[in-house]
C-alpha cells in the first residue's frame, strides 16, 4: 500500500494553498494504491475503513476519518473546519497495521488569523524569523557597547586615582576602595 498523492484546498475551490485562515472549511483528498503482485502494477485501493487524517500543530487539533469516495477508486476524502488557532499546521496520515507496510505522509501549511480578528499580523511568517534574528543582533551590539562604555569609564576613573586627581562624581566609592586596597597591600 502507498499514498500516491494528496490534495488540500478550500471548499468550493480547486487550487491548493499554503495559507489558510482560521475557521476555514478545508477539503483533504488522498489517493491510495496497492501493489498487485500478479500483474506487477499499482492499482487504486478503496478497501480501507480505518484511515485517519490528523491536522496537528504540536498535538492533533483535528483527527478525523478519511472515507473512500464512491465512484473514484483509491480516493479518500474529508471536509473539516480548521481550528480557531493560528500557526504552522501539518496534514498527517500515519497508517500502521500489522501485516501492512507502514504509510506516513505529511505536508505543512500556515493557518493565519482572519484579517478582521484581533490577532491579525501583517507580516508573513517567514519574516518573523528574520525579525527575531535582527532583534538578537541589535541587543548583542547594544550589550557590547554598554560593556565597552563601562570598561572605558572604569579605566578613566582608575587612572585619575593614580594621578592624584579627584574622582568624578558617582565614583567616590571606587576611590575609597582603591585607597583601602593600597593600604591592605602595604600590610
Protein Blocks (a to p, Z undefined) as FASTA:
>chain_A
ZZfbdcdddehiabdcfbdcehiacddddddddddfknopacddfkbfkbccdddfkbcf
bdcdddddehiahiacddddddfbedddddddddddehiacddddddddddddfkbmkbc
fbdfklmmmmmmmmmmmmmmmmmmmmmmmmmmmmmmmmmmmnopacdehilmmmmmmmmm
mmmmmZZ
